[in-house]
Amino acid sequence: MKNNIIIDKMSIDDLDSIKSVLQDEFDDFWNYNVFKEELKNENSYYIIAKLEDNIVGFGGIWKAVDDVHITNIVVKKNFRKLGIGNVILEHLIKIGRNIKNMKSITLEVNDKNLPAINLYLKSGFKKVGLRKNYYGLDENAIIMTLDLNNK
Ligand SMILES: CC(C)(COP(=O)(O)OP(=O)(O)OC[C@H]1O[C@@H](n2cnc3c(N)ncnc32)[C@H](O)[C@@H]1OP(=O)(O)O)[C@@H](O)C(=O)NCCC(=O)NCCS
């Protein structure tokens, strides 16, 4: 399964092809329009994971001064727990390492989102902070970082 995953840069056409299932099958973090703007942002880079021509996941980064921020990683509901999230994350880390002068990769994750927290821990991210009520009342964000100087 994992070995059959193909990673590609996400295009507007790719986003349009999953528009109708974004909410139900991918957990809609952002609405379509915000996502579309992100694809035009020169500091952002989004990738898709394809399995036999079907988009089964995506993820993206946003480049700040010396830090790469992971904006989201989502795997299609029926394809979770198969290693696809890990493939997407490792690819984003590789992209981050290849951008000049980047010192770290950072992200925020809901402190109740154990699958995501475990996914990031497995790739070497460390919990470095907590933002209380970041996602709403009693919805805290854990800040996690991967130090790119420690290769
Ligand atoms: C988080 C998410 C991307 C993981 O994708 P996935 O393809 O299911 O993850 P993988 O199969 O590659 O799993 C990699 C590791 O993540 C952790 N993990 C994944 N699913 C998990 C679960 N349900 N419970 C606990 N740990 C889990 C495990 O450590 C796993 O390693 P292991 O298989 O060796 O135990 C997926 O659950 C998802 O899309 N969730 C909704 C969107 C989301 O919350 N994204 C993160 C936003 S910051």
The ligand as an ORCA input file, in Angstrom:
! r2SCAN-3c Opt
* xyz 0 1
  C      -3.523     12.301     11.509
  C      -3.672     11.547     10.177
  C      -3.178     12.444      9.038
  C      -2.804     10.273     10.233
  O      -2.796      9.673      8.948
  P      -2.673      8.085      8.765
  O      -2.422      7.831      7.332
  O      -3.834      7.412      9.370
  O      -1.363      7.806      9.632
  P      -0.346      6.574      9.437
  O      -1.085      5.350      9.088
  O       0.753      7.005      8.538
  O       0.215      6.412     10.911
  C       1.475      6.922     11.306
  C       1.527      6.983     12.824
  O       0.549      7.902     13.307
  C       0.005      7.421     14.533
  N      -1.449      7.140     14.357
  C      -2.151      7.164     13.202
  N      -3.460      6.891     13.448
  C      -3.568      6.714     14.776
  C      -4.665      6.418     15.635
  N      -5.920      6.262     15.166
  N      -4.427      6.325     16.970
  C      -3.191      6.491     17.483
  N      -2.090      6.760     16.697
  C      -2.284      6.863     15.366
  C       0.761      6.157     14.873
  O       1.891      6.542     15.616
  C       1.168      5.674     13.505
  O       2.308      4.873     13.549
  P       2.129      3.265     13.713
  O       1.250      2.837     12.578
  O       3.523      2.776     13.592
  O       1.493      3.062     15.035
  C      -5.152     11.107      9.939
  O      -5.652     10.487     11.108
  C      -6.078     12.262      9.573
  O      -6.212     12.616      8.420
  N      -6.738     12.856     10.596
  C      -7.656     13.969     10.400
  C      -6.904     15.220     10.017
  C      -5.943     15.653     11.101
  O      -6.275     15.651     12.270
  N      -4.734     16.084     10.675
  C      -3.704     16.600     11.539
  C      -3.871     18.046     11.668
  S      -2.545     18.834     12.515
*
